[in-house]
Amino acid sequence: MAAKLDGGAYLTSFVDAVLDNGVNVIKKIVGKLQSLVERKAKLGLEKSAKLDTSWRIPSTSLVVSSDIFGRDKEKREIIKLLLDDSE
C-alpha cells in the first residue's frame, strides 16, 4: 500500500489494488470456464433435452403388498420359522 501522499492518493492506490485483484480473480474464473468448455468438447458432451419421467412409477423402498404375488408357501414357512420358539 502506498503511503498517504495527499488527500486522495491513498484511497486511489487502495482502489487500484482492489480492482487489480478483482481482474485477476475474473481472469482465473474465465480460464477455468474455458478449460471446462474444452474438456466438454473433448468428451463429446452435448446438451440434451430433459426426459419426461412423470410417467414412471416413483422409486421407493416400500413394498406394496398388492405387487407381491406367488411364493405364498415360502412366505408362510419363513414366518413359521421366525415365530417358532422351539430352537
VEXDREN-914179 format. One record per residue: residue in one letter; chain; residue number from 0; x, y, z of N, C-alpha, C in turn. Coordinates in steps of 0.1 Angstrom, whole numbers, plus 5000, padded with zeros to 4 digits. Atoms other than C-alpha are relative to their C-alpha. Layout:
N
<'A', 'A', NUM, <X, Y, Z>, <X, Y, Z>, <X, Y, Z>>;
...
This chain:
87
<'M', 'A', 0, <5008, 4988, 5000>, <5000, 5000, 5000>, <5009, 5012, 5000>>;
<'A', 'A', 1, <4992, 4987, 5001>, <5012, 5035, 4992>, <4997, 5008, 5013>>;
<'A', 'A', 2, <5002, 4991, 4989>, <5017, 5060, 5020>, <4991, 5011, 4995>>;
<'K', 'A', 3, <5009, 4989, 5003>, <4993, 5089, 5022>, <5008, 5012, 4995>>;
<'L', 'A', 4, <4993, 4988, 5005>, <5007, 5115, 4999>, <4992, 5012, 5001>>;
<'D', 'A', 5, <5009, 4988, 4998>, <4978, 5139, 4997>, <4986, 4994, 5002>>;
<'G', 'A', 6, <5013, 5004, 4997>, <4941, 5137, 5003>, <4995, 4987, 4994>>;
<'G', 'A', 7, <5006, 5012, 5006>, <4930, 5110, 4978>, <5010, 4990, 4995>>;
<'A', 'A', 8, <4990, 5009, 5006>, <4963, 5093, 4968>, <4999, 4986, 5007>>;
<'Y', 'A', 9, <5000, 5013, 4993>, <4960, 5066, 4995>, <4987, 4992, 4995>>;
<'L', 'A', 10, <5013, 5006, 5004>, <4923, 5059, 4986>, <5001, 4995, 4985>>;
<'T', 'A', 11, <4998, 5004, 5014>, <4932, 5058, 4949>, <5009, 4988, 4998>>;
<'S', 'A', 12, <4991, 5011, 5000>, <4960, 5034, 4955>, <4993, 4987, 5005>>;
<'F', 'A', 13, <5008, 5012, 4994>, <4937, 5011, 4976>, <4990, 4995, 4989>>;
<'V', 'A', 14, <5010, 5003, 5010>, <4910, 5012, 4949>, <5007, 4993, 4988>>;
<'D', 'A', 15, <4992, 5007, 5011>, <4936, 5003, 4922>, <5004, 4986, 5004>>;
<'A', 'A', 16, <4996, 5013, 4995>, <4948, 4974, 4943>, <4988, 4990, 5000>>;
<'V', 'A', 17, <5012, 5008, 5000>, <4913, 4961, 4948>, <4995, 4996, 4986>>;
<'L', 'A', 18, <5005, 5003, 5014>, <4904, 4964, 4911>, <5010, 4990, 4993>>;
<'D', 'A', 19, <4990, 5009, 5006>, <4937, 4947, 4900>, <4997, 4986, 5005>>;
<'N', 'A', 20, <5003, 5013, 4994>, <4929, 4918, 4924>, <4987, 4994, 4994>>;
<'G', 'A', 21, <5013, 5005, 5006>, <4893, 4916, 4910>, <5002, 4995, 4986>>;
<'V', 'A', 22, <4998, 5004, 5014>, <4906, 4915, 4875>, <5007, 4986, 5000>>;
<'N', 'A', 23, <4993, 5013, 5000>, <4930, 4886, 4884>, <4990, 4989, 5004>>;
<'V', 'A', 24, <5010, 5010, 4997>, <4901, 4867, 4900>, <4991, 4997, 4988>>;
<'I', 'A', 25, <5009, 5002, 5011>, <4879, 4872, 4870>, <5008, 4992, 4989>>;
<'K', 'A', 26, <4992, 5007, 5010>, <4908, 4860, 4847>, <5001, 4985, 5004>>;
<'K', 'A', 27, <4999, 5014, 4996>, <4912, 4828, 4868>, <4987, 4993, 4997>>;
<'I', 'A', 28, <5014, 5007, 5002>, <4874, 4821, 4866>, <4998, 4998, 4985>>;
<'V', 'A', 29, <5002, 5002, 5015>, <4874, 4827, 4828>, <5009, 4988, 4995>>;
<'G', 'A', 30, <4991, 5010, 5004>, <4904, 4804, 4825>, <4994, 4986, 5003>>;
<'K', 'A', 31, <5006, 5013, 4995>, <4886, 4776, 4845>, <4988, 4997, 4991>>;
<'L', 'A', 32, <5011, 5003, 5008>, <4855, 4780, 4824>, <5004, 4996, 4986>>;
<'Q', 'A', 33, <4995, 5004, 5014>, <4874, 4778, 4791>, <5006, 4986, 5001>>;
<'S', 'A', 34, <4995, 5013, 4999>, <4891, 4747, 4804>, <4989, 4990, 5001>>;
<'L', 'A', 35, <5012, 5009, 5000>, <4857, 4731, 4812>, <4994, 4999, 4986>>;
<'V', 'A', 36, <5006, 5001, 5014>, <4844, 4740, 4777>, <5009, 4991, 4991>>;
<'E', 'A', 37, <4991, 5009, 5008>, <4875, 4723, 4762>, <4998, 4986, 5003>>;
<'R', 'A', 38, <5002, 5014, 4995>, <4870, 4692, 4783>, <4987, 4994, 4995>>;
<'K', 'A', 39, <5013, 5004, 5005>, <4833, 4691, 4774>, <5001, 4996, 4985>>;
<'A', 'A', 40, <4999, 5003, 5014>, <4842, 4692, 4737>, <5008, 4987, 4998>>;
<'K', 'A', 41, <4992, 5012, 5002>, <4869, 4665, 4740>, <4992, 4988, 5004>>;
<'L', 'A', 42, <5008, 5012, 4996>, <4844, 4642, 4758>, <4988, 4998, 4991>>;
<'G', 'A', 43, <5011, 5001, 5009>, <4818, 4649, 4731>, <4986, 5002, 5007>>;
<'L', 'A', 44, <5013, 4998, 4992>, <4792, 4661, 4757>, <4992, 5011, 4993>>;
<'E', 'A', 45, <5009, 4991, 5006>, <4762, 4679, 4744>, <4988, 5002, 5009>>;
<'K', 'A', 46, <5012, 4997, 4993>, <4732, 4695, 4759>, <4989, 4991, 4994>>;
<'S', 'A', 47, <5011, 5008, 5005>, <4702, 4671, 4757>, <4987, 5004, 5006>>;
<'A', 'A', 48, <5014, 4997, 4995>, <4665, 4675, 4762>, <4998, 4992, 5012>>;
<'K', 'A', 49, <5003, 5007, 4988>, <4653, 4666, 4796>, <4989, 4990, 4997>>;
<'L', 'A', 50, <5010, 5011, 5002>, <4635, 4633, 4797>, <4988, 5002, 5009>>;
<'D', 'A', 51, <5012, 4999, 4993>, <4599, 4633, 4808>, <4998, 4988, 5009>>;
<'T', 'A', 52, <5001, 5012, 4992>, <4599, 4610, 4838>, <4987, 4999, 5008>>;
<'S', 'A', 53, <5012, 5000, 4993>, <4564, 4618, 4850>, <4992, 4988, 4999>>;
<'W', 'A', 54, <5007, 5013, 5002>, <4551, 4585, 4837>, <5005, 4989, 5008>>;
<'R', 'A', 55, <4993, 5011, 4992>, <4575, 4565, 4858>, <4993, 4998, 5014>>;
<'I', 'A', 56, <5004, 5003, 4986>, <4565, 4548, 4890>, <5010, 5006, 5009>>;
<'P', 'A', 57, <4990, 4994, 4990>, <4581, 4567, 4919>, <5008, 4989, 5006>>;
<'S', 'A', 58, <4992, 5010, 4994>, <4610, 4548, 4932>, <4999, 5001, 5016>>;
<'T', 'A', 59, <5002, 5001, 4985>, <4606, 4537, 4969>, <5005, 4987, 5005>>;
<'S', 'A', 60, <4995, 5013, 4994>, <4620, 4511, 4992>, <4988, 4993, 5007>>;
<'L', 'A', 61, <5012, 5006, 4994>, <4584, 4504, 5005>, <4995, 4990, 4991>>;
<'V', 'A', 62, <5006, 5011, 5007>, <4568, 4472, 4994>, <4985, 5002, 5000>>;
<'V', 'A', 63, <5014, 5000, 5001>, <4533, 4474, 4981>, <4995, 4986, 4999>>;
<'S', 'A', 64, <5004, 5014, 4999>, <4516, 4441, 4991>, <4993, 4996, 4987>>;
<'S', 'A', 65, <5007, 5004, 5012>, <4494, 4441, 4960>, <5009, 4997, 4988>>;
<'D', 'A', 66, <4991, 5003, 5011>, <4525, 4440, 4938>, <5007, 4986, 5002>>;
<'I', 'A', 67, <4994, 5013, 4997>, <4537, 4407, 4955>, <4990, 4989, 4997>>;
<'F', 'A', 68, <5008, 5011, 5003>, <4524, 4375, 4941>, <5008, 4988, 4999>>;
<'G', 'A', 69, <4993, 5013, 5000>, <4533, 4338, 4943>, <5008, 4999, 5013>>;
<'R', 'A', 70, <4991, 5004, 4989>, <4556, 4321, 4968>, <4993, 5002, 5014>>;
<'D', 'A', 71, <5008, 5000, 4987>, <4528, 4321, 4995>, <5005, 4989, 5009>>;
<'K', 'A', 72, <4996, 5011, 4991>, <4540, 4287, 5007>, <5013, 5004, 5007>>;
<'E', 'A', 73, <4987, 4996, 4995>, <4576, 4300, 5011>, <4998, 5011, 5011>>;
<'K', 'A', 74, <5002, 4989, 4990>, <4563, 4331, 5029>, <4995, 4995, 5013>>;
<'R', 'A', 75, <5005, 5006, 4987>, <4543, 4310, 5054>, <5011, 4993, 5007>>;
<'E', 'A', 76, <4990, 5008, 4994>, <4573, 4288, 5060>, <5010, 5009, 5007>>;
<'I', 'A', 77, <4990, 4990, 4994>, <4596, 4318, 5067>, <4994, 5006, 5013>>;
<'I', 'A', 78, <5007, 4995, 4988>, <4570, 4333, 5091>, <5000, 4990, 5011>>;
<'K', 'A', 79, <5000, 5011, 4990>, <4567, 4300, 5109>, <5013, 4998, 5006>>;
<'L', 'A', 80, <4986, 5001, 4994>, <4605, 4298, 5113>, <5003, 5011, 5009>>;
<'L', 'A', 81, <4998, 4988, 4992>, <4606, 4333, 5126>, <4993, 5000, 5013>>;
<'L', 'A', 82, <5009, 5000, 4988>, <4578, 4327, 5151>, <5002, 4988, 5009>>;
<'D', 'A', 83, <4998, 5013, 4993>, <4589, 4292, 5162>, <5010, 5003, 5011>>;
<'D', 'A', 84, <4991, 4999, 4988>, <4604, 4293, 5197>, <5006, 4987, 5004>>;
<'S', 'A', 85, <4995, 5013, 4996>, <4614, 4257, 5198>, <5015, 4999, 5000>>;
<'E', 'A', 86, <4985, 5000, 5001>, <4651, 4264, 5189>, <5006, 5008, 5011>>;
